[in-house]
Amino acid sequence: MNPSRRRLPAAAVAAPVLVCAAPGAAAAAARPRRILPMPTVEADWSKVAAVLGRTGTMMDGSVYRVRFARQDLPVTTYGVTLFLDSYAAFTRYGDGRTLLMGSLAVTEAGLQHATDALHTGGLEPAAIHEHLLAHEPAMWWTHFNGHAKDPWPWPTA
């Protein structure tokens, strides 16, 4: 067999490896650097607690989560009574951004009002759906998110 013909199968085998390796390395170098949340403590979120009228709890050292229990609204599914929760979770980033994500459990009658209130507040619904197969009253879950850029640390005075 001709020596140049022996190189062709070797090149054919090596080419996919070489072609795939180069773009992958270039893509990794071009990818933006991941920004991690800043560590915070509960006291850092005192103004959020004041605005919401309730305190939250810290999770994983960077997420401040505030629960909104719906003890006023029993929901029955297949004979079991549930009391649903809503929540809002906040985290800070070193570039001055605060991210908010959450979920609201609302009645079908209150769904449009809740969606309008989220839009008015500058938040975006990310998903609207039901979590239960059969339940009374008719309930919907609205997942939402938003972000803002503000000074950090917040003034305490």
N, CA, C and O atoms as a GROMACS GRO file, in nm:
protein
  628
    1MET      N    1   0.084  -0.118   0.000
    1MET     CA    2   0.000   0.000   0.000
    1MET      C    3   0.088   0.124   0.000
    1MET      O    4   0.191   0.128   0.067
    2ASN      N    5   0.048   0.220  -0.073
    2ASN     CA    6   0.120   0.345  -0.085
    2ASN      C    7   0.124   0.416   0.051
    2ASN      O    8   0.022   0.418   0.120
    3PRO      N    9   0.240   0.473   0.094
    3PRO     CA   10   0.248   0.540   0.224
    3PRO      C   11   0.147   0.653   0.240
    3PRO      O   12   0.095   0.674   0.350
    4SER      N   13   0.118   0.726   0.133
    4SER     CA   14   0.021   0.835   0.146
    4SER      C   15  -0.119   0.780   0.170
    4SER      O   16  -0.200   0.844   0.236
    5ARG      N   17  -0.148   0.662   0.116
    5ARG     CA   18  -0.278   0.600   0.138
    5ARG      C   19  -0.291   0.548   0.282
    5ARG      O   20  -0.401   0.542   0.335
    6ARG      N   21  -0.180   0.511   0.345
    6ARG     CA   22  -0.184   0.468   0.485
    6ARG      C   23  -0.215   0.586   0.576
    6ARG      O   24  -0.280   0.569   0.679
    7ARG      N   25  -0.170   0.702   0.539
    7ARG     CA   26  -0.194   0.822   0.621
    7ARG      C   27  -0.340   0.865   0.616
    7ARG      O   28  -0.391   0.922   0.713
    8LEU      N   29  -0.408   0.839   0.506
    8LEU     CA   30  -0.547   0.882   0.490
    8LEU      C   31  -0.638   0.821   0.597
    8LEU      O   32  -0.714   0.895   0.660
    9PRO      N   33  -0.635   0.686   0.620
    9PRO     CA   34  -0.720   0.633   0.728
    9PRO      C   35  -0.681   0.688   0.865
    9PRO      O   36  -0.769   0.714   0.947
   10ALA      N   37  -0.555   0.708   0.890
   10ALA     CA   38  -0.513   0.764   1.018
   10ALA      C   39  -0.565   0.907   1.034
   10ALA      O   40  -0.611   0.945   1.141
   11ALA      N   41  -0.557   0.984   0.928
   11ALA     CA   42  -0.609   1.121   0.931
   11ALA      C   43  -0.760   1.121   0.948
   11ALA      O   44  -0.814   1.206   1.020
   12ALA      N   45  -0.828   1.028   0.884
   12ALA     CA   46  -0.974   1.019   0.895
   12ALA      C   47  -1.016   0.987   1.038
   12ALA      O   48  -1.116   1.039   1.088
   13VAL      N   49  -0.939   0.902   1.104
   13VAL     CA   50  -0.969   0.868   1.243
   13VAL      C   51  -0.937   0.985   1.336
   13VAL      O   52  -1.014   1.013   1.428
   14ALA      N   53  -0.829   1.053   1.313
   14ALA     CA   54  -0.786   1.162   1.400
   14ALA      C   55  -0.861   1.291   1.375
   14ALA      O   56  -0.874   1.373   1.467
   15ALA      N   57  -0.911   1.314   1.256
   15ALA     CA   58  -0.975   1.441   1.221
   15ALA      C   59  -1.091   1.478   1.313
   15ALA      O   60  -1.095   1.591   1.360
   16PRO      N   61  -1.186   1.387   1.340
   16PRO     CA   62  -1.295   1.426   1.428
   16PRO      C   63  -1.248   1.468   1.567
   16PRO      O   64  -1.303   1.560   1.626
   17VAL      N   65  -1.147   1.402   1.617
   17VAL     CA   66  -1.093   1.436   1.748
   17VAL      C   67  -1.031   1.575   1.743
   17VAL      O   68  -1.055   1.657   1.832
   18LEU      N   69  -0.951   1.601   1.641
   18LEU     CA   70  -0.886   1.731   1.629
   18LEU      C   71  -0.985   1.843   1.602
   18LEU      O   72  -0.974   1.951   1.660
   19VAL      N   73  -1.082   1.818   1.515
   19VAL     CA   74  -1.181   1.920   1.482
   19VAL      C   75  -1.268   1.952   1.603
   19VAL      O   76  -1.295   2.069   1.630
   20CYS      N   77  -1.310   1.851   1.674
   20CYS     CA   78  -1.396   1.874   1.791
   20CYS      C   79  -1.320   1.938   1.906
   20CYS      O   80  -1.378   2.016   1.981
   21ALA      N   81  -1.194   1.908   1.921
   21ALA     CA   82  -1.118   1.962   2.033
   21ALA      C   83  -1.095   2.111   2.017
   21ALA      O   84  -1.106   2.186   2.114
   22ALA      N   85  -1.064   2.154   1.898
   22ALA     CA   86  -1.032   2.295   1.878
   22ALA      C   87  -1.151   2.386   1.906
   22ALA      O   88  -1.136   2.481   1.982
   23PRO      N   89  -1.269   2.361   1.847
   23PRO     CA   90  -1.382   2.450   1.877
   23PRO      C   91  -1.421   2.444   2.023
   23PRO      O   92  -1.459   2.547   2.080
   24GLY      N   93  -1.414   2.328   2.086
   24GLY     CA   94  -1.449   2.318   2.227
   24GLY      C   95  -1.359   2.404   2.314
   24GLY      O   96  -1.406   2.471   2.405
   25ALA      N   97  -1.231   2.402   2.286
   25ALA     CA   98  -1.136   2.484   2.362
   25ALA      C   99  -1.162   2.631   2.336
   25ALA      O  100  -1.157   2.712   2.428
   26ALA      N  101  -1.190   2.666   2.210
   26ALA     CA  102  -1.218   2.806   2.178
   26ALA      C  103  -1.347   2.851   2.244
   26ALA      O  104  -1.356   2.963   2.294
   27ALA      N  105  -1.449   2.764   2.243
   27ALA     CA  106  -1.577   2.800   2.304
   27ALA      C  107  -1.561   2.820   2.454
   27ALA      O  108  -1.620   2.912   2.511
   28ALA      N  109  -1.482   2.735   2.518
   28ALA     CA  110  -1.460   2.749   2.663
   28ALA      C  111  -1.390   2.879   2.695
   28ALA      O  112  -1.421   2.945   2.794
   29ALA      N  113  -1.294   2.917   2.611
   29ALA     CA  114  -1.222   3.043   2.634
   29ALA      C  115  -1.312   3.164   2.609
   29ALA      O  116  -1.294   3.267   2.674
   30ALA      N  117  -1.408   3.153   2.516
   30ALA     CA  118  -1.495   3.265   2.484
   30ALA      C  119  -1.615   3.275   2.578
   30ALA      O  120  -1.681   3.379   2.582
   31ARG      N  121  -1.644   3.170   2.654
   31ARG     CA  122  -1.758   3.168   2.744
   31ARG      C  123  -1.740   3.273   2.853
   31ARG      O  124  -1.631   3.284   2.910
   32PRO      N  125  -1.846   3.350   2.885
   32PRO     CA  126  -1.832   3.447   2.994
   32PRO      C  127  -1.806   3.378   3.127
   32PRO      O  128  -1.852   3.267   3.152
   33ARG      N  129  -1.732   3.446   3.211
   33ARG     CA  130  -1.701   3.391   3.343
   33ARG      C  131  -1.827   3.385   3.428
   33ARG      O  132  -1.906   3.480   3.429
   34ARG      N  133  -1.847   3.278   3.498
   34ARG     CA  134  -1.964   3.259   3.583
   34ARG      C  135  -1.951   3.347   3.707
   34ARG      O  136  -1.847   3.347   3.773
   35ILE      N  137  -2.056   3.421   3.739
   35ILE     CA  138  -2.058   3.505   3.858
   35ILE      C  139  -2.137   3.433   3.966
   35ILE      O  140  -2.253   3.398   3.945
   36LEU      N  141  -2.074   3.411   4.079
   36LEU     CA  142  -2.140   3.341   4.189
   36LEU      C  143  -2.208   3.439   4.282
   36LEU      O  144  -2.165   3.554   4.293
   37PRO      N  145  -2.316   3.396   4.349
   37PRO     CA  146  -2.381   3.483   4.447
   37PRO      C  147  -2.286   3.519   4.561
   37PRO      O  148  -2.194   3.443   4.594
   38MET      N  149  -2.309   3.636   4.619
   38MET     CA  150  -2.229   3.682   4.732
   38MET      C  151  -2.282   3.619   4.861
   38MET      O  152  -2.402   3.602   4.877
   39PRO      N  153  -2.193   3.585   4.952
   39PRO     CA  154  -2.241   3.542   5.084
   39PRO      C  155  -2.308   3.660   5.154
   39PRO      O  156  -2.258   3.772   5.151
   40THR      N  157  -2.421   3.634   5.217
   40THR     CA  158  -2.492   3.736   5.293
   40THR      C  159  -2.540   3.674   5.424
   40THR      O  160  -2.536   3.552   5.442
   41VAL      N  161  -2.584   3.759   5.515
   41VAL     CA  162  -2.643   3.714   5.640
   41VAL      C  163  -2.782   3.776   5.650
   41VAL      O  164  -2.814   3.870   5.578
   42GLU      N  165  -2.862   3.722   5.739
   42GLU     CA  166  -3.001   3.767   5.751
   42GLU      C  167  -3.011   3.918   5.773
   42GLU      O  168  -3.102   3.982   5.720
   43ALA      N  169  -2.919   3.976   5.849
   43ALA     CA  170  -2.923   4.120   5.876
   43ALA      C  171  -2.908   4.202   5.747
   43ALA      O  172  -2.958   4.315   5.740
   44ASP      N  173  -2.840   4.148   5.646
   44ASP     CA  174  -2.826   4.219   5.519
   44ASP      C  175  -2.959   4.239   5.448
   44ASP      O  176  -2.971   4.326   5.362
   45TRP      N  177  -3.058   4.160   5.483
   45TRP     CA  178  -3.188   4.164   5.416
   45TRP      C  179  -3.295   4.232   5.501
   45TRP      O  180  -3.414   4.215   5.475
   46SER      N  181  -3.255   4.308   5.603
   46SER     CA  182  -3.352   4.370   5.695
   46SER      C  183  -3.447   4.465   5.622
   46SER      O  184  -3.564   4.473   5.659
   47LYS      N  185  -3.401   4.536   5.521
   47LYS     CA  186  -3.490   4.627   5.448
   47LYS      C  187  -3.592   4.549   5.365
   47LYS      O  188  -3.706   4.593   5.350
   48VAL      N  189  -3.552   4.436   5.312
   48VAL     CA  190  -3.647   4.351   5.239
   48VAL      C  191  -3.753   4.299   5.336
   48VAL      O  192  -3.872   4.300   5.306
   49ALA      N  193  -3.709   4.254   5.453
   49ALA     CA  194  -3.803   4.205   5.555
   49ALA      C  195  -3.900   4.315   5.596
   49ALA      O  196  -4.019   4.290   5.616
   50ALA      N  197  -3.850   4.438   5.610
   50ALA     CA  198  -3.936   4.550   5.648
   50ALA      C  199  -4.040   4.578   5.540
   50ALA      O  200  -4.157   4.602   5.571
   51VAL      N  201  -4.000   4.576   5.415
   51VAL     CA  202  -4.094   4.602   5.305
   51VAL      C  203  -4.198   4.491   5.297
   51VAL      O  204  -4.316   4.519   5.276
   52LEU      N  205  -4.156   4.366   5.313
   52LEU     CA  206  -4.248   4.254   5.302
   52LEU      C  207  -4.330   4.231   5.428
   52LEU      O  208  -4.431   4.160   5.425
   53GLY      N  209  -4.288   4.290   5.540
   53GLY     CA  210  -4.361   4.275   5.665
   53GLY      C  211  -4.342   4.141   5.732
   53GLY      O  212  -4.424   4.100   5.814
   54ARG      N  213  -4.234   4.072   5.699
   54ARG     CA  214  -4.203   3.943   5.760
   54ARG      C  215  -4.056   3.910   5.735
   54ARG      O  216  -3.996   3.960   5.639
   55THR      N  217  -4.001   3.828   5.820
   55THR     CA  218  -3.862   3.790   5.803
   55THR      C  219  -3.853   3.661   5.723
   55THR      O  220  -3.951   3.586   5.711
   56GLY      N  221  -3.737   3.638   5.668
   56GLY     CA  222  -3.712   3.516   5.593
   56GLY      C  223  -3.603   3.436   5.661
   56GLY      O  224  -3.566   3.464   5.775
   57THR      N  225  -3.553   3.337   5.591
   57THR     CA  226  -3.444   3.254   5.641
   57THR      C  227  -3.335   3.246   5.536
   57THR      O  228  -3.360   3.254   5.416
   58MET      N  229  -3.214   3.231   5.584
   58MET     CA  230  -3.100   3.217   5.494
   58MET      C  231  -3.088   3.071   5.451
   58MET      O  232  -3.112   2.979   5.529
   59MET      N  233  -3.051   3.053   5.325
   59MET     CA  234  -3.028   2.920   5.270
   59MET      C  235  -2.893   2.921   5.199
   59MET      O  236  -2.867   3.010   5.118
   60ASP      N  237  -2.810   2.825   5.227
   60ASP     CA  238  -2.680   2.808   5.162
   60ASP      C  239  -2.590   2.931   5.169
   60ASP      O  240  -2.500   2.946   5.087
   61GLY      N  241  -2.613   3.019   5.266
   61GLY     CA  242  -2.525   3.133   5.286
   61GLY      C  243  -2.538   3.247   5.187
   61GLY      O  244  -2.464   3.345   5.196
   62SER      N  245  -2.630   3.236   5.090
   62SER     CA  246  -2.643   3.344   4.992
   62SER      C  247  -2.786   3.370   4.947
   62SER      O  248  -2.810   3.468   4.877
   63VAL      N  249  -2.880   3.286   4.985
   63VAL     CA  250  -3.019   3.303   4.941
   63VAL      C  251  -3.106   3.336   5.062
   63VAL      O  252  -3.104   3.265   5.162
   64TYR      N  253  -3.181   3.446   5.050
   64TYR     CA  254  -3.275   3.488   5.154
   64TYR      C  255  -3.414   3.452   5.105
   64TYR      O  256  -3.461   3.507   5.005
   65ARG      N  257  -3.482   3.359   5.175
   65ARG     CA  258  -3.612   3.308   5.130
   65ARG      C  259  -3.720   3.347   5.229
   65ARG      O  260  -3.708   3.325   5.350
   66VAL      N  261  -3.827   3.406   5.176
   66VAL     CA  262  -3.939   3.452   5.258
   66VAL      C  263  -4.063   3.371   5.219
   66VAL      O  264  -4.100   3.366   5.101
   67ARG      N  265  -4.126   3.308   5.318
   67ARG     CA  266  -4.247   3.227   5.295
   67ARG      C  267  -4.372   3.312   5.315
   67ARG      O  268  -4.376   3.403   5.397
   68PHE      N  269  -4.474   3.278   5.237
   68PHE     CA  270  -4.606   3.338   5.251
   68PHE      C  271  -4.706   3.223   5.257
   68PHE      O  272  -4.758   3.180   5.154
   69ALA      N  273  -4.732   3.174   5.379
   69ALA     CA  274  -4.822   3.061   5.397
   69ALA      C  275  -4.966   3.104   5.370
   69ALA      O  276  -5.005   3.214   5.409
   70ARG      N  277  -5.044   3.019   5.305
   70ARG     CA  278  -5.184   3.047   5.277
   70ARG      C  279  -5.271   2.968   5.374
   70ARG      O  280  -5.345   2.879   5.332
   71GLN      N  281  -5.263   3.000   5.503
   71GLN     CA  282  -5.344   2.931   5.603
   71GLN      C  283  -5.491   2.968   5.590
   71GLN      O  284  -5.577   2.901   5.648
   72ASP      N  285  -5.520   3.073   5.515
   72ASP     CA  286  -5.658   3.117   5.495
   72ASP      C  287  -5.729   3.039   5.385
   72ASP      O  288  -5.850   3.056   5.366
   73LEU      N  289  -5.658   2.954   5.314
   73LEU     CA  290  -5.713   2.891   5.195
   73LEU      C  291  -5.686   2.741   5.193
   73LEU      O  292  -5.587   2.696   5.134
   74PRO      N  293  -5.774   2.661   5.257
   74PRO     CA  294  -5.754   2.517   5.249
   74PRO      C  295  -5.788   2.467   5.107
   74PRO      O  296  -5.888   2.507   5.048
   75VAL      N  297  -5.703   2.380   5.056
   75VAL     CA  298  -5.723   2.323   4.923
   75VAL      C  299  -5.738   2.172   4.942
   75VAL      O  300  -5.659   2.109   5.012
   76THR      N  301  -5.840   2.116   4.880
   76THR     CA  302  -5.866   1.972   4.894
   76THR      C  303  -5.836   1.902   4.762
   76THR      O  304  -5.882   1.944   4.656
   77THR      N  305  -5.757   1.796   4.771
   77THR     CA  306  -5.728   1.713   4.655
   77THR      C  307  -5.744   1.567   4.696
   77THR      O  308  -5.677   1.521   4.788
   78TYR      N  309  -5.832   1.496   4.629
   78TYR     CA  310  -5.859   1.354   4.657
   78TYR      C  311  -5.885   1.330   4.806
   78TYR      O  312  -5.837   1.233   4.864
   79GLY      N  313  -5.962   1.420   4.867
   79GLY     CA  314  -6.001   1.404   5.007
   79GLY      C  315  -5.898   1.449   5.109
   79GLY      O  316  -5.923   1.441   5.229
   80VAL      N  317  -5.782   1.496   5.064
   80VAL     CA  318  -5.676   1.544   5.154
   80VAL      C  319  -5.676   1.696   5.152
   80VAL      O  320  -5.678   1.758   5.045
   81THR      N  321  -5.674   1.757   5.270
   81THR     CA  322  -5.671   1.903   5.279
   81THR      C  323  -5.528   1.951   5.292
   81THR      O  324  -5.452   1.902   5.376
   82LEU      N  325  -5.491   2.047   5.209
   82LEU     CA  326  -5.357   2.105   5.208
   82LEU      C  327  -5.365   2.255   5.235
   82LEU      O  328  -5.466   2.318   5.205
   83PHE      N  329  -5.259   2.310   5.290
   83PHE     CA  330  -5.243   2.454   5.300
   83PHE      C  331  -5.118   2.488   5.220
   83PHE      O  332  -5.011   2.435   5.247
   84LEU      N  333  -5.132   2.576   5.125
   84LEU     CA  334  -5.027   2.602   5.028
   84LEU      C  335  -4.938   2.718   5.070
   84LEU      O  336  -4.979   2.804   5.147
   85ASP      N  337  -4.818   2.718   5.020
   85ASP     CA  338  -4.722   2.826   5.045
   85ASP      C  339  -4.688   2.897   4.916
   85ASP      O  340  -4.691   2.839   4.807
   86SER      N  341  -4.655   3.023   4.932
   86SER     CA  342  -4.591   3.100   4.826
   86SER      C  343  -4.457   3.143   4.885
   86SER      O  344  -4.437   3.135   5.006
   87TYR      N  345  -4.365   3.187   4.801
   87TYR     CA  346  -4.236   3.231   4.853
   87TYR      C  347  -4.170   3.329   4.756
   87TYR      O  348  -4.205   3.336   4.638
   88ALA      N  349  -4.076   3.402   4.810
   88ALA     CA  350  -3.987   3.488   4.730
   88ALA      C  351  -3.846   3.462   4.781
   88ALA      O  352  -3.822   3.458   4.902
   89ALA      N  353  -3.751   3.443   4.689
   89ALA     CA  354  -3.612   3.416   4.726
   89ALA      C  355  -3.523   3.520   4.658
   89ALA      O  356  -3.538   3.548   4.539
   90PHE      N  357  -3.430   3.576   4.735
   90PHE     CA  358  -3.342   3.683   4.688
   90PHE      C  359  -3.197   3.640   4.700
   90PHE      O  360  -3.161   3.567   4.792
   91THR      N  361  -3.114   3.684   4.608
   91THR     CA  362  -2.970   3.664   4.620
   91THR      C  363  -2.898   3.782   4.556
   91THR      O  364  -2.948   3.844   4.462
   92ARG      N  365  -2.780   3.813   4.608
   92ARG     CA  366  -2.699   3.927   4.562
   92ARG      C  367  -2.579   3.879   4.484
   92ARG      O  368  -2.527   3.770   4.508
   93TYR      N  369  -2.535   3.962   4.390
   93TYR     CA  370  -2.414   3.934   4.312
   93TYR      C  371  -2.317   4.050   4.328
   93TYR      O  372  -2.358   4.162   4.357
   94GLY      N  373  -2.191   4.023   4.309
   94GLY     CA  374  -2.086   4.122   4.330
   94GLY      C  375  -2.092   4.241   4.237
   94GLY      O  376  -2.030   4.344   4.265
   95ASP      N  377  -2.165   4.230   4.126
   95ASP     CA  378  -2.176   4.344   4.034
   95ASP      C  379  -2.290   4.437   4.071
   95ASP      O  380  -2.323   4.528   3.994
   96GLY      N  381  -2.353   4.417   4.188
   96GLY     CA  382  -2.459   4.506   4.235
   96GLY      C  383  -2.599   4.460   4.199
   96GLY      O  384  -2.696   4.530   4.229
   97ARG      N  385  -2.612   4.346   4.135
   97ARG     CA  386  -2.745   4.297   4.099
   97ARG      C  387  -2.805   4.213   4.212
   97ARG      O  388  -2.734   4.141   4.283
   98THR      N  389  -2.935   4.224   4.226
   98THR     CA  390  -3.011   4.136   4.314
   98THR      C  391  -3.109   4.059   4.227
   98THR      O  392  -3.180   4.118   4.145
   99LEU      N  393  -3.112   3.929   4.244
   99LEU     CA  394  -3.203   3.842   4.170
   99LEU      C  395  -3.314   3.799   4.263
   99LEU      O  396  -3.290   3.763   4.378
  100LEU      N  397  -3.436   3.803   4.213
  100LEU     CA  398  -3.554   3.759   4.288
  100LEU      C  399  -3.622   3.651   4.205
  100LEU      O  400  -3.645   3.669   4.086
  101MET      N  401  -3.654   3.540   4.270
  101MET     CA  402  -3.734   3.434   4.207
  101MET      C  403  -3.835   3.389   4.311
  101MET      O  404  -3.809   3.391   4.431
  102GLY      N  405  -3.952   3.348   4.264
  102GLY     CA  406  -4.051   3.303   4.358
  102GLY      C  407  -4.166   3.232   4.294
  102GLY      O  408  -4.168   3.209   4.173
  103SER      N  409  -4.264   3.197   4.377
  103SER     CA  410  -4.382   3.126   4.332
  103SER      C  411  -4.501   3.172   4.414
  103SER      O  412  -4.493   3.180   4.537
  104LEU      N  413  -4.610   3.201   4.346
  104LEU     CA  414  -4.734   3.240   4.413
  104LEU      C  415  -4.839   3.133   4.390
  104LEU      O  416  -4.860   3.089   4.276
  105ALA      N  417  -4.906   3.090   4.496
  105ALA     CA  418  -5.022   3.001   4.485
  105ALA      C  419  -5.144   3.091   4.491
  105ALA      O  420  -5.170   3.155   4.593
  106VAL      N  421  -5.220   3.096   4.382
  106VAL     CA  422  -5.336   3.186   4.375
  106VAL      C  423  -5.458   3.110   4.325
  106VAL      O  424  -5.446   3.011   4.253
  107THR      N  425  -5.575   3.158   4.364
  107THR     CA  426  -5.697   3.099   4.312
  107THR      C  427  -5.714   3.139   4.166
  107THR      O  428  -5.655   3.236   4.119
  108GLU      N  429  -5.794   3.062   4.096
  108GLU     CA  430  -5.818   3.094   3.955
  108GLU      C  431  -5.879   3.234   3.942
  108GLU      O  432  -5.847   3.308   3.849
  109ALA      N  433  -5.966   3.270   4.035
  109ALA     CA  434  -6.028   3.403   4.032
  109ALA      C  435  -5.924   3.513   4.054
  109ALA      O  436  -5.941   3.624   4.002
  110GLY      N  437  -5.818   3.485   4.128
  110GLY     CA  438  -5.716   3.586   4.156
  110GLY      C  439  -5.597   3.584   4.062
  110GLY      O  440  -5.506   3.666   4.076
  111LEU      N  441  -5.596   3.492   3.967
  111LEU     CA  442  -5.480   3.476   3.879
  111LEU      C  443  -5.449   3.601   3.798
  111LEU      O  444  -5.334   3.644   3.792
  112GLN      N  445  -5.549   3.661   3.734
  112GLN     CA  446  -5.524   3.779   3.652
  112GLN      C  447  -5.475   3.896   3.737
  112GLN      O  448  -5.385   3.970   3.697
  113HIS      N  449  -5.534   3.913   3.854
  113HIS     CA  450  -5.490   4.020   3.944
  113HIS      C  451  -5.344   4.000   3.986
  113HIS      O  452  -5.266   4.095   3.988
  114ALA      N  453  -5.307   3.877   4.019
  114ALA     CA  454  -5.169   3.847   4.060
  114ALA      C  455  -5.072   3.873   3.945
  114ALA      O  456  -4.965   3.930   3.966
  115THR      N  457  -5.108   3.830   3.825
  115THR     CA  458  -5.023   3.852   3.708
  115THR      C  459  -5.007   4.000   3.680
  115THR      O  460  -4.897   4.046   3.650
  116ASP      N  461  -5.116   4.076   3.689
  116ASP     CA  462  -5.109   4.221   3.669
  116ASP      C  463  -5.020   4.287   3.774
  116ASP      O  464  -4.942   4.376   3.742
  117ALA      N  465  -5.032   4.242   3.899
  117ALA     CA  466  -4.950   4.299   4.007
  117ALA      C  467  -4.802   4.270   3.985
  117ALA      O  468  -4.718   4.356   4.010
  118LEU      N  469  -4.769   4.150   3.938
  118LEU     CA  470  -4.629   4.118   3.909
  118LEU      C  471  -4.575   4.210   3.800
  118LEU      O  472  -4.465   4.264   3.813
  119HIS      N  473  -4.651   4.228   3.693
  119HIS     CA  474  -4.608   4.317   3.583
  119HIS      C  475  -4.592   4.461   3.633
  119HIS      O  476  -4.494   4.528   3.599
  120THR      N  477  -4.686   4.508   3.713
  120THR     CA  478  -4.679   4.644   3.767
  120THR      C  479  -4.554   4.662   3.852
  120THR      O  480  -4.492   4.768   3.851
  121GLY      N  481  -4.516   4.558   3.926
  121GLY     CA  482  -4.397   4.564   4.010
  121GLY      C  483  -4.268   4.539   3.935
  121GLY      O  484  -4.161   4.535   3.997
  122GLY      N  485  -4.274   4.522   3.804
  122GLY     CA  486  -4.153   4.501   3.726
  122GLY      C  487  -4.101   4.358   3.728
  122GLY      O  488  -3.986   4.333   3.692
  123LEU      N  489  -4.186   4.264   3.769
  123LEU     CA  490  -4.147   4.124   3.773
  123LEU      C  491  -4.208   4.051   3.653
  123LEU      O  492  -4.310   4.093   3.598
  124GLU      N  493  -4.144   3.943   3.614
  124GLU     CA  494  -4.189   3.868   3.498
  124GLU      C  495  -4.238   3.730   3.538
  124GLU      O  496  -4.165   3.655   3.603
  125PRO      N  497  -4.362   3.695   3.501
  125PRO     CA  498  -4.405   3.558   3.523
  125PRO      C  499  -4.320   3.465   3.436
  125PRO      O  500  -4.302   3.490   3.317
  126ALA      N  501  -4.269   3.360   3.495
  126ALA     CA  502  -4.186   3.264   3.421
  126ALA      C  503  -4.266   3.141   3.382
  126ALA      O  504  -4.236   3.076   3.282
  127ALA      N  505  -4.368   3.109   3.461
  127ALA     CA  506  -4.453   2.993   3.431
  127ALA      C  507  -4.584   3.009   3.508
  127ALA      O  508  -4.585   3.058   3.621
  128ILE      N  509  -4.691   2.966   3.446
  128ILE     CA  510  -4.822   2.964   3.512
  128ILE      C  511  -4.881   2.827   3.484
  128ILE      O  512  -4.901   2.790   3.368
  129HIS      N  513  -4.908   2.751   3.590
  129HIS     CA  514  -4.959   2.616   3.573
  129HIS      C  515  -5.021   2.566   3.702
  129HIS      O  516  -5.016   2.632   3.806
  130GLU      N  517  -5.079   2.448   3.694
  130GLU     CA  518  -5.133   2.382   3.812
  130GLU      C  519  -5.032   2.279   3.862
  130GLU      O  520  -4.958   2.220   3.784
  131HIS      N  521  -5.029   2.259   3.993
  131HIS     CA  522  -4.941   2.158   4.052
  131HIS      C  523  -5.016   2.030   4.087
  131HIS      O  524  -4.955   1.924   4.100
  132LEU      N  525  -5.147   2.040   4.102
  132LEU     CA  526  -5.227   1.926   4.146
  132LEU      C  527  -5.320   1.881   4.033
  132LEU      O  528  -5.364   1.963   3.952
  133LEU      N  529  -5.348   1.751   4.026
  133LEU     CA  530  -5.434   1.699   3.920
  133LEU      C  531  -5.580   1.735   3.940
  133LEU      O  532  -5.649   1.773   3.845
  134ALA      N  533  -5.628   1.724   4.061
  134ALA     CA  534  -5.768   1.753   4.090
  134ALA      C  535  -5.771   1.823   4.226
  134ALA      O  536  -5.721   1.769   4.324
  135HIS      N  537  -5.830   1.941   4.231
  135HIS     CA  538  -5.832   2.014   4.357
  135HIS      C  539  -5.945   2.116   4.358
  135HIS      O  540  -5.994   2.161   4.254
  136GLU      N  541  -5.984   2.150   4.480
  136GLU     CA  542  -6.090   2.248   4.500
  136GLU      C  543  -6.046   2.341   4.611
  136GLU      O  544  -6.009   2.290   4.717
  137PRO      N  545  -6.046   2.470   4.596
  137PRO     CA  546  -6.086   2.546   4.477
  137PRO      C  547  -5.980   2.535   4.367
  137PRO      O  548  -5.870   2.482   4.389
  138ALA      N  549  -6.014   2.585   4.250
  138ALA     CA  550  -5.920   2.585   4.137
  138ALA      C  551  -5.802   2.676   4.173
  138ALA      O  552  -5.820   2.794   4.204
  139MET      N  553  -5.680   2.619   4.168
  139MET     CA  554  -5.558   2.693   4.207
  139MET      C  555  -5.459   2.693   4.091
  139MET      O  556  -5.455   2.601   4.010
  140TRP      N  557  -5.380   2.800   4.086
  140TRP     CA  558  -5.273   2.814   3.988
  140TRP      C  559  -5.146   2.858   4.059
  140TRP      O  560  -5.152   2.928   4.160
  141TRP      N  561  -5.033   2.817   4.006
  141TRP     CA  562  -4.904   2.858   4.057
  141TRP      C  563  -4.838   2.947   3.953
  141TRP      O  564  -4.824   2.910   3.836
  142THR      N  565  -4.798   3.063   3.997
  142THR     CA  566  -4.730   3.158   3.910
  142THR      C  567  -4.587   3.171   3.959
  142THR      O  568  -4.563   3.224   4.068
  143HIS      N  569  -4.492   3.124   3.880
  143HIS     CA  570  -4.350   3.138   3.912
  143HIS      C  571  -4.303   3.268   3.847
  143HIS      O  572  -4.340   3.297   3.733
  144PHE      N  573  -4.223   3.344   3.917
  144PHE     CA  574  -4.183   3.476   3.867
  144PHE      C  575  -4.036   3.501   3.895
  144PHE      O  576  -3.974   3.433   3.977
  145ASN      N  577  -3.982   3.601   3.826
  145ASN     CA  578  -3.843   3.642   3.852
  145ASN      C  579  -3.828   3.789   3.817
  145ASN      O  580  -3.910   3.848   3.747
  146GLY      N  581  -3.722   3.845   3.868
  146GLY     CA  582  -3.688   3.984   3.840
  146GLY      C  583  -3.548   4.011   3.891
  146GLY      O  584  -3.492   3.933   3.968
  147HIS      N  585  -3.494   4.122   3.849
  147HIS     CA  586  -3.362   4.161   3.898
  147HIS      C  587  -3.352   4.313   3.900
  147HIS      O  588  -3.423   4.382   3.827
  148ALA      N  589  -3.265   4.361   3.984
  148ALA     CA  590  -3.244   4.505   3.997
  148ALA      C  591  -3.097   4.529   4.028
  148ALA      O  592  -3.027   4.442   4.079
  149LYS      N  593  -3.053   4.647   3.996
  149LYS     CA  594  -2.916   4.687   4.030
  149LYS      C  595  -2.928   4.801   4.130
  149LYS      O  596  -2.994   4.902   4.103
  150ASP      N  597  -2.864   4.785   4.244
  150ASP     CA  598  -2.872   4.888   4.347
  150ASP      C  599  -2.744   4.887   4.430
  150ASP      O  600  -2.664   4.793   4.420
  151PRO      N  601  -2.724   4.990   4.511
  151PRO     CA  602  -2.601   4.994   4.590
  151PRO      C  603  -2.596   4.883   4.694
  151PRO      O  604  -2.698   4.841   4.748
  152TRP      N  605  -2.476   4.836   4.720
  152TRP     CA  606  -2.454   4.732   4.821
  152TRP      C  607  -2.327   4.764   4.895
  152TRP      O  608  -2.229   4.798   4.828
  153PRO      N  609  -2.318   4.755   5.021
  153PRO     CA  610  -2.429   4.715   5.107
  153PRO      C  611  -2.533   4.825   5.118
  153PRO      O  612  -2.502   4.943   5.102
  154TRP      N  613  -2.655   4.786   5.146
  154TRP     CA  614  -2.759   4.885   5.164
  154TRP      C  615  -2.731   4.966   5.287
  154TRP      O  616  -2.683   4.912   5.387
  155PRO      N  617  -2.761   5.096   5.283
  155PRO     CA  618  -2.743   5.177   5.404
  155PRO      C  619  -2.834   5.127   5.515
  155PRO      O  620  -2.950   5.092   5.490
  156THR      N  621  -2.784   5.123   5.636
  156THR     CA  622  -2.864   5.072   5.749
  156THR      C  623  -2.940   5.182   5.819
  156THR      O  624  -3.027   5.153   5.901
  157ALA      N  625  -2.910   5.307   5.792
  157ALA     CA  626  -2.979   5.418   5.860
  157ALA      C  627  -3.109   5.454   5.793
  157ALA      O  628  -3.178   5.545   5.838
   0.00000   0.00000   0.00000
